[in-house]
Amino acid sequence: MRPNKLIIHHSLTADSGTVSWDAIRNYHVNELGWRDIGYHFGLENINGRNEILVGRMMDEAGAHTVGHNTDSLGICVVGNFDIQVVPEEQMSLLVRLSKSLLGVFSLSWEDVKRHSDYASYKSCPGKLFQWDEFISRIR
């Protein structure tokens, strides 16, 4: 698989400050019956430090956006950005990861999409996600 876009998600759950990534993986595998977590990357605050967590390998199809799992990388920012804005440290890390992936795959900022661009019934990555600021920072 060679991705032609990045799709940004939020977990819609509060970031507990511990590892929620395993809980998301458990939900995807045990509740939804998937073979692994659906995202390629997650960003989460763990014990006061924002970390990039690996889900599926970059050459594997994801399970994060119907109709776009085979041509995109899914990045999930742990938190509920319908009720809060993305903390600056987490946003900075998302910007760094996104810019890196755009460079690796020779993509443009225009190739970065919201999950809600493909699932209009969802707010993902959240009503309060600072999308315009994020895009301006990866340009």
N, C-alpha and C positions, 0 to 999 in steps of 0.2 A: 504494500500500500504506500502510495506517495500522496501525502495530504496537499490539498490546494486551498485549505482555509483552517483557521482556528475558530473554535466555538466556545464562548465563555458562558459558564454556568455559575449558579450559587447552590449551596446544599439545602437552603431553606430551613436550616437548623441552626441553633445557636452554637457558636464556637465555644466549647467547654474549657479550652485551655489545655486539654489533654488530647490524646489521639482519637479523633472522631473518624478518621479515615478507615480504620478497621471496622467501625460500626456501619459505615456506608458500604464497604465491601461485603460485610455480612448480610446486609439488607439485599444487595444486588444478587448475591449468590444464593442465599437461603430462602429469601422471600420471593424474589423475582425469578429464580431458577437460572440465572445467567452463569457462565463459566468463570467470570471474574468481575471485578468492579468495572463499570462502564466507561470511566474516564481514563485518559492517558496521564493526566497530572492533577494533583490537588495542592492547594495552598492553605496552610492551616497554622494557627498559633498553637505551639506546643511548649508549655512551661515558659511562656513569655517571649518566645522566639518564633518568628514566622519561618516556616519550612516549606520546601517543595517536596511533595511526596509523589512517588511513581505508582501509577496504576498499570494499565496495559502498556505494552511496548509500542514504540512509535510506528513499527511496521505492521501492527495488528489493527484490524478494524475495531472501532469502539462500539459502545452501546449507550450512546448519550443523546443522539438527535436522529429521529426517524428520517430515513431517506438520505442521510449525510454521514453515516457511520463509516463508510468505506473511503471517504475522500476528505476527512477532516480529523483534527486532533481535538479532543474535548478537555478543557481545563475547568476544574471545579474549584471555586473559592469557597471555603467552608465559612458559613455565616448566613444569616437571613437579612438580605439587603432590600427586603420590602419594609423592614422596620428600623434599619440603621444604615448609615453610610459605611463604605469599606474603610477600615482603619488605614492610615497613611502607610504604615510599614507593610501591610498586606498589599496595598495598591502598588507600592514601589516594587515589591517582589514580582507581582503580576506583570508589571511593565517590563522588568528585566527578563523574565521568562519569555514573554511574548516577543520582545525584540530579538532575543536569541533564536527562537524557533522560526521567526520570519526570515532571519539571515540564513539559518541552516537550510531551509527549504526554498529560498529565493522567492519569498512571498512579500506582498505589500501590506501596509496598514489597512488597505481596502479589503483585504482577505480575512479580516478579523470580524467575526459576527457574534451577535447575541443569540442565545438559544431561542429567545422569543421571536427572532427573525424567521424561524422555521416552525415555531409552535406558538401562534398568535394568542392562544388561550392561556399562555403562561407569561409571567412577568420576568422570568429568568433572563439575566442575572440579578434582577431585583429592581423595584421601582426607585429605590434611592441609590442604586449603583451609579457612580459618577461617570457615565459613558463618554460624554464629550471630553471631559478631562483626560480620561484613559486614552482615548483615540489621539488627542493632541500630544500626549506624552510618548506614544509609540511612533508617531509620524516623524 
